[in-house]
Each structure stands twice: as structure tokens, then as C-alpha cells.
Amino acid sequence: MTSRLRAVVAAVFVVFSFSFGAVVVVTAPASAHSDCFRPCRF
């Protein structure tokens, strides 16, 4: 039970780290070109 819980926690940590990396990769260029994206969209 404890090993299973540890595996679940490790999997969740890996998923969160991957999602955080994806968010950083997506928002870094968006924030760099926010002055272009914002007037074009709105």
C-alpha cells in the first residue's frame, strides 16, 4: 500500500512537472509577444 501510494505520488509529481514545463514553454513566447497578441485579438 505504501509503495503504491509512493508510486502514485511520483507519477503525479512527474505529470505536474511536465505540465508546468509545457506552461512555461507556451507562456514565455506569449508574454514576449503580448503587445502583438493583445491588440490583434481584442
Steps between C-alpha positions, in 0.01 A plus 500: 500500500777742590702416189188547287433837664861599441471400133181703463664804659802462271276473192301807604824693559628403154172603337499833682863567408428424133187719500693783671774474238241510223336808655837675524583414138160628383482817712861613446453587128146627569625744766785602270251585223210602724502851351425340161254233613281727711414772244460241223253297704310782668 
